Amino acid sequence: MLRQKLLITGMMLLAGTVACAQGRSARTETAATATTASKSGGQVRTKTLKNGLKVIVWADPDNPSVSLYNFFRVGSRNERPGITGLSHFFEHMMFNGAKKYGPGEFDRVMEAHGGRNNAYTSEDVTVYQDWFPRSALETIFDLEADRLSSLAIDPKVVESERGVVYSERRSSVDNDNAGLLMEQVQATAFVAHPYQIPVIGWPSDIESWKQEDLERYFRTYYAPNNATLIVVGAVTPEEIFSLAEKYLEPIPAQPAPEPVRTVEPPQLGERRVVVRKLAQAPLLQMAFHGLRGRDEDAPALDLLVRILSDGESSRLHRRMVEEERVAINVSGYLGAGFDPSLTWVLVNLPPGGDLGKAEKVLDEELARVVSAGVTDAELRKAKNIVVADFWRHLETNSGRAQALGTYEVFHGDWQKLFGAPDRYEAVTREQVQKVAAKVFARNNRTVGVLVPDATADEAKKEATR
């Protein structure tokens, strides 16, 4: 089964959603939903087990299905040279058998009971997702307890999955021009903080993980006191707490992992990365040091990035794609992790496109938003989109589970979830302009370009012979 992965996208600030273009009516059409969903927040109950596992339950008797999300506070941020990629590797290993349910049994039993599952890894967290009918509730807890308490780290399975991960790296990075350039830009943007480490890991580390590395990593980070369990749907808090106590509470807590103490020093000048590679078209990427997910200015930065790059009416699309025709696509997003993350602008040029001209136009637009800010209409539209998406996301069990986990883990309190729309509504044009000046400073950025070069690949092949 193909496992979902999040290599650089990070966590969305509101509820894990990606905004899409909406009409003028987006704000009013969700008013009733907002009132209903905020009242539903009163149905959320929590309990912390004796082993430190926090369980959060949002009961919804009107929906016969259940979503179970388990957030582990471990990602590439917790790695170091020599063991990079281990967080993502365990995303694979967690489906490969344990003491009671052997290889292939997790998926087989899950699917036999009408369920399905997935997982993703980011710089900050690894999240396991189960979706299933209420009738399978106890079976799912049994499955989860088995792999958390008794995961089989069999050397033969390790070697097999090592090959799978290496193949995944080749397809998503080595043979993907945009992914390759992003990896180089991110590794250059951070000189001290472990956010420089690619989630999928460096090739030499993937090839050389040792058995003791794997066992130590699992024991340290897959402890119940390093996790938050979210259950949403046709359940009662009492039955979920009872099942958690029966199946998960016997798993012993572990000493808390060492905290990440490194703080990225201020960037004192623009950095540049040039990748020469066989390609049909050039690429331009800019990464700016941004904010943490819980920072006060994070909503303003989120709205700014949407105004610049979200949809065909966005500033960068109109200027770079439609007017100047220096690009065929412009996108942007921001990381929102435990520590200050990157804010990205990604530009795809046409074959034969002029990188110098594209960068000049992009510089002009970023300078314009710093000097003149955004309009009332632009800010209103961005707010409409983000708030409409927020409440729409909370209409599903899966969306609620992702949102509760995001706010509990990244913001420190799931209850902050229901105040998020108000925080976005309170953002002013002055705040947006201020955060633009802070983030889009030239000294704060790393610029990456991919230059098509047919001879570069030939030279690389010669060097490895």
N, C-alpha and C positions, 0 to 999 in steps of 0.2 A: 504494500500500500504506500502510495506517495505521501510523504510527510510534508506538511506545510512548513516553510521556513521564512523567517523575517531576518534578513541579513543586515540591512542598514536602516530599515524604515522606522524603527523605534516605536514608541507607544503614542497614540493620538492623545491630545490634551483633554478632550471631552470624554469620549466613550469608546475609543478604539475605532472610530469610523473615518472614512475618507469622504470629504464633502463633494457633492455633485451639484451642478447648476440647478437652481430652483427659480420659480417665478415670483412675482410680487406678493402673491397670496401665501407664501410659505409661513410667514409669521402668524397670520390669523388662523390658518388651517390647523395649527398644532396647539392652539390655546387650550382647547378642551382636553387634549391628550396630556398637556403639561400639568393641568390641575389634577387629573386622575392619577398620573404617574407619581406626582409628588406626594399625594396622599398614600399611595402604595408603599412609599418609602417607610411608612410607619409599620408595615408588615415585616420588615427586615429584622431578624433576630440573630444574635451572635453568641458564641460560647467558645472559650479557650480550654482545650483539654489539658489534662495533667502533664502531658509530654510537650506542651507548648504550641500544638497545632491550633490555629484559630479557624473556626468554622462559621461561615456566614450563610444564612438561609433567607431567601426571598420566596415566600409561599405564594403561589398563584393557582388556586383550585380550578380555575376556568380553562387551564391548558393541561391536557392529559400527558404531556411529555415532560422530560426533565433534562436540564443541562447541568453538568458537573465540571467545574474548572478548578484545576489545582495549580496555583502559582508558586513556583520555587524561585527564591531570590538568588539566582545564579545565572550568569551569562558570561560573555567574553570579558566583561569588566573584571571578573574574578580570576582570570587566567594570567599566566606569565610565560615568558619565553621557554620553550621546551614542552609545554602542555597546551598550547593554543588549540582551539577547536574542540576541547573536551566537553564543554557545555552542549554544543550542538551534537556531538557524538552520542552523549547519553540520551538525547532526544530519540535517537535511533534505538539504542540498546534497551530502553524501557519497554519496547514492544517485542523483545526477543526471548522471553521466557524467564520464569522464576521457579520457586520451589514447588508450588501446587499446580500452576498452569505453565506447561513447558513451551518450547519454541512454537510459535504460530498460534498458541491457544488463546492468547489475549484477544486477538482479532476474531478468531473463530467463535469463541463463546460470546463475545460482544455482539457480533452480527447475528448469531443464532437467536439471541434475545431481542432482535429488532433494533439494535443500537449501532452507532458508528462513532469514530473517534479521530482525533488529529492531535497535532502538537506544533508548537513553534518556539524558536529560540531567538533572543535578541541580545543586545549588549548587556542588558540588565537582568532579564528573567528568562526562565523556561516554563512554558505553560502547557499543561495537558488538558485536553478537552474531550468530554464524553457527552453524547446526545443519545437518549434512550427513552423507551416508554416507562411509565411508572412501575409496571409489573416487574421490571428488571432491576429495581432499586438495590435489593440486597446482594444480588449477583455482582453488580458493578462495584459495590463497596468491597466485596471479597476479592475481586480482580485487582483493585487498586491497592488493597492492603498487601496482597501477595507480592506485587512487584516492588512496593516501597520497602517491605521488610526483608525480602529474600531474593532480590534480583540476581540472576545468574550471570556472572561476568566470566563466561566460559572463553578460554583462549581461542578456540576455533571460531566461535561466533564473533569475537573481537576482530579477528583477522578478516572475516567475511565482511563485517560492517565497515572496517577500515577501508576496504576496497570500494564499498558503496559510497562512503563519504568522499573519498578521493575522486571518484567519478562525478559526484555532484559538484565538487569544486571545479573540475574541468568544464562542466557544462554551464555553470552559473558565473564563473569568474574568468578562468583562463581562455575560454572560447567565446566569451561574451564581452564585446568591447566596452560597453557602458559599465558593466560590473567590474571589469579589470581596472578601468580608469578610476572609478569610485574607490576601490580598494587602495589604490596608490595615493589618491588625494587624502583619504581619511588617515592613512598611515603617516602622511606628511603634516597634516593639520595638527596632530597631537604629537608632541615630542616627549612627554612624560607620562601622561595619563593612559591607563590601559584601554581606553576607547580607541586607541590606535590599532588594537588587535582585531583582525577580521573575525566575524562570528564563526565562519566555517573553518578557520585555522590556516596557518602557513603550511605549505606542502611538506617541508622537512619534519615538522612536528607531527603531522598526520601519519607520516611514515614511521615514526619512532616512539609513539606513546608506549609506556611500559605498564605491565600488569599492576605493579604497585601504585603507579600514578592513578590508574583507573579506580582501584579499590579505595584509595585514600580520598579521591575526589567525590566519589559516590557517598562514602561515609560522612564526609564533611558537609556537603551541600544538600543531600537528599534526606536530611533529618526533618522530622515533623515540626520542630521549632524553627525551621527555616522556610516554612510553607504556609500558605493561606488557602483554605478550601472553600469554594463557593458552590452552592447548590440552589438552583432556581427552578420553579415549576410546580407540578401537582404533588406537593409534599407538605408535611407539617414540620415545623421546627423540632418538635419533640421527637418525631421518628428519625430525623436526620441526626440529631444529637445522640440518640440511642444507638444508631448504627455506627456512628463515628466512635463512640466509646467502646463498642463491641469489637470493631475491626481495626481501628487506627490507633486508639489510645494505648494498646499494649506495645506499640513500636517505641523504643526508647528514644528520648531526646539525646542530642549530642552537644558537645561544647560549641558555642557560637563561633561561626567562621570569623577569621581575621577581617576587620573592616578594611575597605579601600581608603587609604589615607592620602594618597597622592593627589595633589591639586595641580591642574595644568597651569603653568605660568602664563602671564599675559603675553600675547603675540606682539612683537615689536616691529614687524614689517611683513609685507606681502611675501608669500611663498608660492612657488610655481612648480608644476609637474608637467613634463612633456613625455608622452608615450608615443612611440613610433611603431606602427603595426599595420599589417595587411588589413585594410578596411575599405568599405565602399564610400564612406562619408566621414567627415571630421566630427568631433564632439567637443563641446565646451562645458566645463563644470566649475562652479564656484561654491566653496564651502566656507561659511562664516561661523566663528565661535558664537554660540547662542546662549540658551538658558537651560535651567533645570525644569522639569515638568511642574514642580510646585512653586516656581518663582512667581512673584506678584505680577510681573510684566509678561508672563507667558501667554495669557489670552490676547494681549495687544499684538504680540509677535505672530501668533497664529492668524489673527485677522489680517495682518499686513501681508503675510505670505499668500493668503487666499486672494487678496486684492491684486497682488502682482501676477499670480500664476494660475488661478483656478478658473478654467473654462475659456471659451473663445472670446468672452468680453473682458477678460483680464488685461491689465496694462501690457504685460510682456507679450502676450499672444498678439494683441492688436498691433503693437509697434514692430515686433521682430518677425512675425509670421505674415501678417496681412499688409502692413505698410512698407516696411523695408525689404521684406522677403529674404532675410538673411538666415532664417531658420525654418524648419518644417514642424517643430514642436518645442514648446518650452514648458517645463514643469518645476514645481518647487515643493519642498516640505521641510518640516523641522523635527529634529529629535526632541524628545521630552523625557529624558531619563533621570536617574538618581543624581547625576552630576551634569554640569553644563555640557550640552551636546551641540551638534552642528546643525546649521540652517543652510539648506541646499537650494541652488538654482541650477537646473540641468537643461542644456540647450542641444538639440539635435539639428545639425546642419544638413543641407542637401548635398549630394555628391558634387565635389568641386567647390563647396562653399568656402567663403572667405572668413577664416577664424578671426583675423584682426578686426574686420568690420563688425562681425557679430559681437565681439567683446566690447568694442567702442559703443555700440548701440545699447548693450546691456548696462555698461557703465553710466551712460547718460540717463537711463531710466531709474537706476538706483540713486543717482545723484539728485534726480528730480524729486523723488519721494522723500529724500532727506531734507532738501531745501524748501519744498512747498507742501509736503504732507499729502494727505488723501482728502477726497471730497466727502461731504456728508452722504451723498448718494452711494458712493463706493463702500463706505463704512456700514451704512444701513443694509446694503445688499449682503455683505459678508456676514453680518450678524444674523440676518434672516436665514441664510444657508446653514450656518453652524448650529443655530438653535433648533431649526427644523430637523436637521439630521440627528441632533442629540435626542430629541423626544421620539423620533421615529425609530431610532436604534433601541430604545427602551421598550418597544412594543413586543420584542421577542425574548424568549428565555435566554438564548445565546447572547444577545446584546446586553441584557441585564447582567449576566454573569461576567462578561468581559468588563463592563463598566464598573461594577462593584469591586472586582479585583484590581482594576487599574487605580481606582481612587484609594482603596485600602493600602495597596502596596506602594504606589508612587507618591500619593498625597498624604498618607499616614492616617486616613480616616475615611471609610466608605460614606459617611454622612455628608462629606463635602460634595459628593456627586450631585445632590439635589440643589446645591447653591451655585453650580457651574453656570447655568444660563444667566443668572443675575450678574455674575462676575463679567461675563461677556457683554451684557447689555450696558454695564457701567463704563466700558472702555470709551475713551474720548479720542477725538482726532489728535489732540496734543500728545496723548500717551503713545499713539501709533507713530507719530513723527519722532518723538523722543527715542523710542526703541529702534526706529530705523536708523537714526544717527549713531546709536550705540553699536548696533550689530553690523551695519553695512559700511563701517569704516574700512578703508583700503588696507590698513595695517592689520586688520582682523581677519583677513581672508587668505584662503589657499586656492589658487587658480590651476585647474587641470585642463590640458588639451590633448586630444588624441589626433595625431597627424597620420593620415593614410600613407603607408610606405611599404610597397611590395618587397623591397630589398631587405627590410628589417627582419622579417620572418626567416628569410634565407640565411641571413647572418647568424640568427639565433640557432638555427639547425646546424650550421657549420661549427659553431662554438661548442655544441653538445656532442658532437661526433667523437 
